[in-house]
């Protein structure tokens, strides 16, 4: 029996892909401790893992799902948040690791406190990457504007200050690239296929592209019309009433069934009486809907896109962050979706009709799905972690 510790940020898209892996490890008789935040407690504990709350130790930082959105947009803020969290957890986590003596630490690529503790204490380490793996080649997909590059240059002194704070506490961090970049010497699990990962051939054999870990559907969704359009802008940055109203205007009284998931920041009653063909909910079982859907209008979070393509559903894409733009660019490159340049009602309807009228989009999505389904999934991720535990690779 091995002792394995997971670390993750409080974001559904980063947590969900790991849950099947945790279940697989526990089913093999291993013990798993999972450091995260109380917002994720229920779903983590449902796997059988021992949940360890970071909220009690990270009182000053209070890392929240909203913080996860800004982490994706502001590099200096990201490094400060990650440094603050690492140092807030330092004493407690280091003491626990020295007492527990885990065989391996598995940390989300954004939960650098897990990677930092593993480096500091010399514990075998696996990076869990729920987005695309990032190196100088795949970074081409995360194109930055001149303004973004300028802001990054201006933020470098602030970033250097945060790196110095980590170094002063004994962490072997040389630059922000040590924090954010996947390197070829680190064992890494990536939850996508080699075909979908940009420039997958440029990564070393320490990388395991295991494909998505798709949970079973929870609800049954009735398909009432020939075509079902699903609309969701994710679980965090979804306070987008103007967009939802444009979707309503574009699709009201059409021949399509429409299901919209709008989150908790928008009041469903504010939409007023709805057309017969449109249903709006705070939340839906996305897996159940995608099993029936014909088109998905999405913000292009990696988790949502992966689930959509797993079921062969092409996308209309409206990304909000650099990471989401990179995912959208890959979907577009592989011919499985259309990126919206404008989000007015006419553009939304035209994009949906284009996908429905051209079967190439569904065929290309089906090819990506086939690639996902040939991957090793949660079993392959667990195999990789066990190999690191046993020092066999």
C-alpha positions as CSV (number, residue, x, y, z in Angstrom):
1,X,0.0,0.0,0.0
2,X,1.3,3.4,-1.0
3,X,0.6,6.8,0.5
4,X,-0.2,9.4,-2.1
5,X,-1.0,13.1,-1.5
6,X,-2.8,15.3,-4.0
7,X,-2.8,19.1,-4.0
8,X,-5.2,21.2,-6.1
9,X,-6.7,24.7,-6.5
10,X,-10.4,25.3,-5.8
11,X,-11.6,25.1,-9.4
12,X,-13.9,22.5,-10.7
13,X,-12.1,22.2,-14.1
14,X,-8.8,21.4,-12.3
15,X,-10.4,19.1,-9.7
16,X,-12.8,17.0,-11.7
17,X,-10.3,15.2,-14.0
18,X,-8.4,14.0,-10.9
19,X,-11.4,12.3,-9.2
20,X,-11.4,9.2,-11.3
21,X,-7.7,8.8,-10.8
22,X,-8.1,9.1,-7.0
23,X,-10.9,6.4,-7.2
24,X,-8.7,4.2,-9.2
25,X,-5.8,4.5,-6.8
26,X,-8.0,3.8,-3.8
27,X,-9.6,0.8,-5.6
28,X,-6.1,-0.7,-5.8
29,X,-5.7,-0.5,-2.1
30,X,-3.6,2.7,-1.8
31,X,-4.3,5.6,0.6
32,X,-4.9,9.1,-0.8
33,X,-4.8,12.5,1.1
34,X,-6.3,15.4,-0.9
35,X,-5.4,19.0,0.0
36,X,-7.9,21.4,-1.3
37,X,-10.5,24.0,-0.2
38,X,-13.9,23.5,1.4
39,X,-15.8,24.3,-1.8
40,X,-14.5,21.0,-3.2
41,X,-14.8,18.9,-0.1
42,X,-18.0,17.0,-1.0
43,X,-16.8,15.8,-4.4
44,X,-13.3,14.9,-3.1
45,X,-14.6,13.0,-0.1
46,X,-17.0,11.1,-2.4
47,X,-13.9,9.3,-3.9
48,X,-12.9,7.9,-0.6
49,X,-9.9,10.2,-0.2
50,X,-9.0,11.8,3.1
51,X,-9.8,15.5,2.5
52,X,-7.5,18.1,4.1
53,X,-8.9,21.6,4.1
54,X,-6.5,24.4,3.2
55,X,-9.0,27.1,4.3
56,X,-8.0,26.7,8.0
57,X,-4.3,27.4,7.3
58,X,-4.7,29.8,4.4
59,X,-6.9,32.3,6.3
60,X,-5.2,35.4,4.9
61,X,-5.3,34.4,1.2
62,X,-8.8,32.9,1.0
63,X,-8.3,31.5,-2.4
64,X,-11.7,31.2,-4.1
65,X,-13.1,30.1,-7.4
66,X,-13.2,33.8,-8.4
67,X,-9.5,34.1,-7.7
68,X,-9.0,31.2,-10.2
69,X,-10.4,33.4,-13.0
70,X,-8.0,36.3,-12.3
71,X,-5.1,33.8,-11.9
72,X,-5.7,33.0,-15.6
73,X,-5.5,36.6,-16.7
74,X,-3.0,38.5,-14.5
75,X,0.6,37.0,-14.2
76,X,1.8,39.2,-11.4
77,X,-1.4,38.5,-9.4
78,X,-1.0,34.8,-10.2
79,X,2.5,34.6,-8.9
80,X,1.6,36.6,-5.7
81,X,-1.4,34.3,-5.0
82,X,0.6,31.2,-5.6
83,X,3.5,32.5,-3.4
84,X,1.2,33.7,-0.6
85,X,-0.6,30.3,-0.6
86,X,2.6,28.3,-0.6
87,X,4.0,30.3,2.3
88,X,0.7,30.2,4.2
89,X,0.7,26.4,4.0
90,X,4.4,26.0,4.4
91,X,4.7,25.1,8.1
92,X,1.6,22.9,8.3
93,X,2.2,21.0,5.0
94,X,5.9,20.5,5.5
95,X,5.2,19.1,9.0
96,X,2.5,16.8,7.7
97,X,4.6,15.5,4.9
98,X,7.5,14.8,7.2
99,X,5.2,12.9,9.5
100,X,3.3,11.1,6.8
101,X,6.3,10.3,4.6
102,X,4.2,9.9,1.3
103,X,5.5,7.8,-1.5
104,X,4.5,10.5,-4.0
105,X,3.0,14.0,-4.2
106,X,0.6,14.7,-7.2
107,X,-0.1,18.4,-7.6
108,X,-2.1,20.4,-10.1
109,X,0.1,22.5,-12.3
110,X,-1.3,25.6,-10.8
111,X,-1.0,24.3,-7.2
112,X,2.6,25.1,-7.0
113,X,2.7,24.7,-3.2
114,X,2.5,20.9,-3.8
115,X,5.4,21.0,-6.3
116,X,7.4,23.3,-4.1
117,X,7.0,21.1,-1.0
118,X,8.0,18.0,-3.0
119,X,11.1,19.8,-4.2
120,X,11.9,21.1,-0.8
121,X,11.6,17.8,0.9
122,X,12.8,15.5,-1.9
123,X,9.5,13.6,-2.3
124,X,8.8,11.9,-5.7
125,X,6.5,14.2,-7.7
126,X,3.9,14.1,-10.5
127,X,2.4,17.2,-12.1
128,X,-1.3,16.9,-12.9
129,X,-2.0,19.1,-15.9
130,X,-5.7,19.6,-16.7
131,X,-5.1,22.1,-19.4
132,X,-2.7,21.7,-22.3
133,X,0.9,20.9,-21.3
134,X,2.9,24.1,-21.7
135,X,6.4,24.5,-23.3
136,X,7.9,27.0,-25.7
137,X,6.3,25.2,-28.7
138,X,2.7,24.9,-27.3
139,X,3.0,28.4,-26.0
140,X,2.5,29.5,-29.6
141,X,-1.2,28.6,-29.2
142,X,-1.5,31.1,-26.2
143,X,-0.9,34.2,-28.3
144,X,-0.6,37.4,-26.3
145,X,-1.5,40.8,-27.4
146,X,1.1,43.7,-27.3
147,X,-0.7,45.0,-24.3
148,X,-0.5,41.7,-22.5
149,X,3.2,41.4,-23.2
150,X,3.8,45.0,-22.0
151,X,1.9,44.3,-18.8
152,X,4.0,41.2,-18.3
153,X,7.2,43.1,-18.7
154,X,6.0,45.7,-16.2
155,X,5.2,43.0,-13.7
156,X,8.6,41.3,-13.7
157,X,10.0,43.3,-10.7
158,X,6.9,42.3,-8.7
159,X,7.3,38.7,-9.8
160,X,11.0,38.7,-8.8
161,X,10.0,39.9,-5.3
162,X,7.7,36.9,-4.9
163,X,10.4,34.4,-6.2
164,X,12.8,35.9,-3.5
165,X,10.2,35.2,-0.8
166,X,10.1,31.5,-1.8
167,X,13.8,31.3,-2.0
168,X,14.1,32.7,1.5
169,X,12.0,29.8,2.8
170,X,14.2,27.2,1.2
171,X,12.3,26.6,-2.0
172,X,14.5,25.9,-5.1
173,X,12.7,28.2,-7.4
174,X,14.8,30.2,-9.8
175,X,12.2,32.0,-12.0
176,X,8.5,32.2,-12.6
177,X,9.0,29.6,-15.4
178,X,9.9,27.1,-12.7
179,X,6.4,27.7,-11.4
180,X,4.3,27.8,-14.5
181,X,6.1,25.8,-17.2
182,X,6.0,22.1,-17.7
183,X,9.6,20.9,-18.1
184,X,10.7,17.7,-19.7
185,X,12.3,16.4,-16.5
186,X,9.1,16.3,-14.5
187,X,6.8,13.3,-14.5
188,X,3.5,14.7,-15.8
189,X,0.0,13.4,-16.3
190,X,-1.9,15.3,-19.0
191,X,-5.7,14.8,-19.3
192,X,-5.9,14.9,-23.0
193,X,-4.8,12.8,-26.0
194,X,-1.6,13.2,-27.9
195,X,-3.7,14.1,-31.0
196,X,-5.4,17.0,-29.2
197,X,-2.4,18.3,-27.3
198,X,-0.5,20.9,-29.5
199,X,3.0,19.8,-30.3
200,X,2.7,16.7,-28.2
201,X,5.8,15.2,-29.9
202,X,8.0,17.9,-28.3
203,X,7.4,16.6,-24.8
204,X,9.6,13.9,-23.2
205,X,8.6,10.3,-22.4
206,X,8.0,11.5,-18.8
207,X,4.7,12.8,-20.1
208,X,1.6,10.5,-20.0
209,X,-1.2,11.8,-22.2
210,X,-3.9,9.7,-20.6
211,X,-7.0,11.4,-22.2
212,X,-10.0,12.6,-20.3
213,X,-11.6,11.1,-17.2
214,X,-15.3,11.3,-17.9
215,X,-17.7,10.6,-15.0
216,X,-21.0,8.8,-15.6
217,X,-24.1,10.8,-16.4
218,X,-26.2,11.5,-13.4
219,X,-29.6,12.6,-14.9
220,X,-31.6,11.7,-17.9
221,X,-32.2,14.5,-20.4
222,X,-35.2,14.3,-22.7
223,X,-34.4,15.3,-26.3
224,X,-37.7,17.0,-27.5
225,X,-36.6,18.2,-30.9
226,X,-34.4,16.9,-33.7
227,X,-31.5,19.3,-32.8
228,X,-30.5,20.2,-29.3
229,X,-28.3,23.3,-28.6
230,X,-26.5,23.5,-25.3
231,X,-25.2,26.8,-23.9
232,X,-22.9,27.2,-20.9
233,X,-20.2,29.6,-19.9
234,X,-18.7,27.5,-17.2
235,X,-18.9,27.4,-13.4
236,X,-17.0,30.5,-12.4
237,X,-17.0,33.5,-14.8
238,X,-20.6,33.1,-15.9
239,X,-22.2,36.4,-14.9
240,X,-23.1,37.2,-18.5
241,X,-26.7,38.2,-18.7
242,X,-26.2,40.3,-21.9
243,X,-24.8,37.2,-23.7
244,X,-27.6,35.0,-22.5
245,X,-30.2,37.5,-23.7
246,X,-28.6,37.5,-27.1
247,X,-28.7,33.7,-27.2
248,X,-32.4,33.9,-26.2
249,X,-33.1,36.4,-29.0
250,X,-31.2,34.3,-31.6
251,X,-32.8,31.0,-30.8
252,X,-36.3,31.8,-29.5
253,X,-39.1,30.0,-31.4
254,X,-36.6,28.2,-33.7
255,X,-36.8,24.6,-34.6
256,X,-34.1,23.8,-32.1
257,X,-34.4,22.7,-28.5
258,X,-32.2,24.9,-26.3
259,X,-30.8,24.2,-22.9
260,X,-28.9,27.1,-21.1
261,X,-27.0,26.7,-17.9
262,X,-26.3,30.1,-16.4
263,X,-24.9,29.5,-12.9
264,X,-25.7,31.1,-9.6
265,X,-24.8,34.7,-10.4
266,X,-27.8,35.2,-12.8
267,X,-31.4,35.0,-11.6
268,X,-33.4,32.7,-13.9
269,X,-36.6,34.5,-13.1
270,X,-35.0,37.7,-14.6
271,X,-35.5,36.2,-18.1
272,X,-39.2,36.4,-17.7
273,X,-41.5,34.1,-19.7
274,X,-39.5,31.8,-21.9
275,X,-40.2,30.5,-25.4
276,X,-41.5,26.9,-25.6
277,X,-38.2,25.6,-27.1
278,X,-35.8,27.2,-24.5
279,X,-35.1,26.0,-21.0
280,X,-32.8,27.9,-18.6
281,X,-31.3,26.4,-15.4
282,X,-28.7,27.5,-12.8
283,X,-27.0,24.2,-13.3
284,X,-27.5,21.0,-15.3
285,X,-25.8,17.6,-15.5
286,X,-23.5,18.6,-18.4
287,X,-22.5,15.0,-19.2
288,X,-26.2,14.1,-19.6
289,X,-26.9,17.1,-21.8
290,X,-23.8,16.5,-24.0
291,X,-24.9,12.9,-24.6
292,X,-27.9,14.4,-26.4
293,X,-26.6,17.7,-27.8
294,X,-25.8,18.6,-31.4
295,X,-23.9,21.9,-30.8
296,X,-22.3,23.4,-27.6
297,X,-21.9,27.1,-27.2
298,X,-19.0,27.3,-24.7
299,X,-16.5,29.5,-23.0
300,X,-13.9,26.9,-24.0
301,X,-12.7,25.8,-20.6
302,X,-10.6,22.7,-21.1
303,X,-13.0,20.5,-19.1
304,X,-16.1,21.6,-21.1
305,X,-14.4,21.3,-24.4
306,X,-13.0,17.8,-23.6
307,X,-16.4,16.6,-22.4
308,X,-18.1,18.0,-25.6
309,X,-15.6,16.4,-28.0
310,X,-15.6,13.1,-26.0
311,X,-19.3,12.9,-27.1
312,X,-18.5,14.1,-30.6
313,X,-20.3,17.4,-30.2
314,X,-18.8,20.3,-32.2
315,X,-18.6,23.8,-30.6
316,X,-19.4,27.4,-31.1
317,X,-16.6,29.1,-29.1
318,X,-16.5,32.3,-27.1
319,X,-13.3,32.1,-25.0
320,X,-12.6,34.6,-22.2
321,X,-9.0,34.0,-21.1
322,X,-5.7,33.2,-22.9
323,X,-5.9,29.6,-21.8
324,X,-9.4,29.3,-23.2
325,X,-8.3,31.0,-26.4
326,X,-5.6,28.4,-26.8
327,X,-8.2,25.6,-26.4
328,X,-10.4,27.3,-28.9
329,X,-7.6,27.7,-31.4
330,X,-6.9,24.0,-31.2
331,X,-10.5,23.1,-31.8
332,X,-10.7,25.4,-34.7
333,X,-7.4,24.1,-36.1
334,X,-8.8,20.5,-36.0
335,X,-12.1,21.6,-37.7
336,X,-14.4,20.8,-34.8
337,X,-15.8,24.2,-34.0
338,X,-16.3,27.9,-34.9
339,X,-14.9,30.8,-32.9
340,X,-17.2,33.8,-32.6
341,X,-15.7,37.1,-33.5
342,X,-18.9,38.8,-32.5
343,X,-21.4,37.7,-29.9
344,X,-24.5,39.4,-31.3
345,X,-27.7,37.3,-31.9
346,X,-27.1,37.1,-35.7
347,X,-23.5,35.8,-35.3
348,X,-24.6,33.2,-32.7
349,X,-27.4,31.9,-34.9
350,X,-25.2,31.8,-38.1
351,X,-22.5,29.9,-36.3
352,X,-24.9,27.3,-35.0
353,X,-26.6,26.9,-38.4
354,X,-23.2,26.6,-40.1
355,X,-22.2,23.7,-37.8
356,X,-25.5,21.9,-38.2
357,X,-25.5,22.3,-42.0
358,X,-21.9,21.1,-42.5
359,X,-21.3,17.5,-41.3
360,X,-17.5,18.0,-41.4
361,X,-17.7,19.6,-38.0
362,X,-19.3,16.6,-36.4
363,X,-17.0,14.2,-38.3
364,X,-13.9,16.0,-37.0
365,X,-15.3,16.1,-33.5
366,X,-15.9,12.3,-33.8
367,X,-12.2,11.8,-34.8
368,X,-11.1,13.7,-31.7
369,X,-13.5,11.6,-29.6
370,X,-12.0,8.4,-31.0
371,X,-8.6,9.6,-30.0
372,X,-9.8,10.3,-26.5
373,X,-11.3,6.9,-26.2
374,X,-8.1,5.0,-27.1
375,X,-6.2,6.7,-24.3
376,X,-5.6,4.9,-21.0
377,X,-7.7,7.3,-18.9
378,X,-7.7,7.1,-15.1
379,X,-6.0,3.7,-15.1
380,X,-3.1,5.1,-17.1
381,X,-2.8,8.1,-14.8
382,X,-2.8,5.7,-11.8
383,X,-0.2,3.5,-13.5
384,X,2.1,6.5,-14.0
385,X,1.7,7.6,-10.4
386,X,2.5,4.1,-9.2
387,X,5.6,3.9,-11.4
388,X,6.9,7.1,-9.8
389,X,6.0,5.8,-6.3
390,X,8.0,2.6,-7.0
391,X,10.9,4.4,-8.8
392,X,10.4,2.2,-11.9
393,X,10.7,5.1,-14.3
